[in-house]
């Protein structure tokens, strides 16, 4: 069980490093649902980022409160 936890943590750390290398954490002027989604998908993709996967979320709509 511990090995699975270690593998998942390493996977997510590699994904976070990939997102950092792409500058997703430093661009704080554009905070939107799409940018947060792109960061999340990049982190989840993990090592696949280094195999050419470049996930991006281009459009995102948040639910609006009822009137």
Secondary structure, DSSP 8 states (H G I E B T S, - for coil): -HHHHHHHHHHHHHHHHHHHHTTTTT--S---HHHHHHHHHHHHHGGGGGGT---------------
